[in-house]
């Protein structure tokens, strides 16, 4: 949902960021979040009072209170919001566009804010055009093998019918890859590149588990 955001000039230059390891957001993807830390409750309050936008970004080390930030994150808009009886916020972020951090602003809020460059990712504001360019049956065969090894389940009816971007981005966000692997998925230049990275990560998982029965469709 990039409604209202047609060009990068429509996007805010400064956004609050939520550093969270192992969690990425992708354009038009949806990420549910359970917010309970006071500084991030404050961030959501401020976002809801403004453009309802914040950036998801992975930390890359440093202290828990002030970790270093990855160079690339993804901005999302709060598209659902609920407050629990114990004061937590349950929100859903819908991905708008990736950004590159150009600088971090001096801290004047409990949460962190960065100056975001969206220009390198302007294509994120438009859904991919054309038909599906990947072999879905082969990809799903490899995915099934990966999920069986991990003892995970998905809705196969949805996986078989979902548009390519929705399928690839939702899997990239949801599957239990390491933070560096998640970052590689996030930074893949285009959807076809993300398909290649996702397929490679499933192959690597098969090799690491010593599984010699990887189907021919994934080789």
Secondary structure, 3 states (H helix, E strand, C coil): CCCCCCCHHHCCCEEEEEECCCCCCCCCCEEEEEECCHHHHHHHHHHHHCCCEEEEECEEEECCCCEEECCEEEEEEEEEEEECCCCCEEEEEEEEEEEEEEEECCCCCCCEEEEEECHHHHHHHCCCCCCCCCCHHHHHHHHHHHHHHHCCCCCHHHHHHCCHHHHHHHHHHHCCCCHHHHHHHHHCCCHHHHHHHHHHHHHHHHHHCCCCCCCHHHC
